[in-house]
Amino acid sequence: MFSRGRGRTLMTALVLAGIVLMLFGGARGRPATQAKDQGPTVVFDMEDPAGDDYGPGTYTYPTHKAFAHPGLFDLLRFVVSYDIQNVYFDCTFGEVTNPWNSPEGFSHQLIDIYIDSMRGQGATSPLRPGPNVVFARRFAWDFRIKVIAWGGSRLYTSMDDPDATGVHDGLMAELLPDKKTIRIQVPVALIGKPNPSWSYYVLVGSQDAFGRDDYRPVMEKADRWVFGGGSDLDVDPNVIDILAPGRGLRSQERMLASYNINSGAFALIYPVGKGRAGELSLGLGVLFLILLGVAGFWLVRRKISS
C-alpha cells in the first residue's frame, strides 16, 4: 500500500518541480556576461541543434556544386551583444563558403532577424512575401534586420511599408576570423540597447537575387538552384533553419511543418528569448501543478478506500 510518507514525498517533489520550471525552465539563452577583455556585453546566447538544416525535416539542398557543402544553412549558435556604439548579432554556421567572392566573406546565407522589443506593438507578418511564415501574435516584431551579401543588409521597422528601402548606414555584415560566424553590426542609436526581455526570430534562408525578397524557393524536387522536399504550391516555408529548441511543441520541425496546403495558411512560428521562455516555463509549471492536483486526489481516494 502507498504509505502516507511516500505520498508526502511525491507531492513535495511535484511542487518543487513545478516551481523550478516556472522560474528557470524554457528555451532561453545564457545570462548576460561581460567578456574578460572588457569587450561587448553579451545579453543573449543560444545554441541551435546541429544537422537541422532541413526545414520541417524534409528539405534537401539544391543540386548545383556550389551547395555541395553540408552545413551551409545550419545555424549552430546565435549571440547578441553590445558596446557603447553598436549591437552585434553573431550567427555561427556549420560551414561558410564564398564561391562568388562577396566582400562580406559569405555568398549563400540569408539571415532574417525579427526582434520583439516592445510588447503590445509590432507586426505578425514578414515585411515582404518570401519566407512564407507568420509570427505569433503575442510576440509581434518591431525591428527586422535582413542580412545578405554584396551590401544588401538593411534595417526595417514594423511601421515600414513593404516597399521601404530600409536603413543601410551604419550596418555592417562580415565573416569573423573563425570562418564560421557571420557578424551583423547595428548602431545602438537605431534600435536601442538590447534588453534581456527581447525575443528573437532568427530565420535562415538562401540568398537568391531572383527570389521573392531574395529567398531561394523550396520546391517538391530539388534542382540546380532550388531546394527540394517541399511543395510546388508556394505555401511551404522557404526557411531552411530557425533558432528553436531541439524538441517539444516549439521545435523547428513542428513549427515549420504547421503550414496547410489546403487552406493556404503559412507556418506559425514562435521566437526565442527570456520573455518567451517565461511563457513556456509558466505553462510547464501549470502542467505540473495540475499533475500535483491529480496526485493529491488519487492519494486521498487511496486513503479513504484503505
Helices and strands as residue ranges (DSSP letters): H 4-24, E 33-34, E 41-47, G 65-67, E 75-82, E 86-93, E 109-116, E 133-135, G 137-139, E 143-147, E 154-157, E 172-175, E 181-187, H 188-191, E 199-206, G 212-214, E 241-242, H 252-256, E 267-269, E 272-273, H 274-305
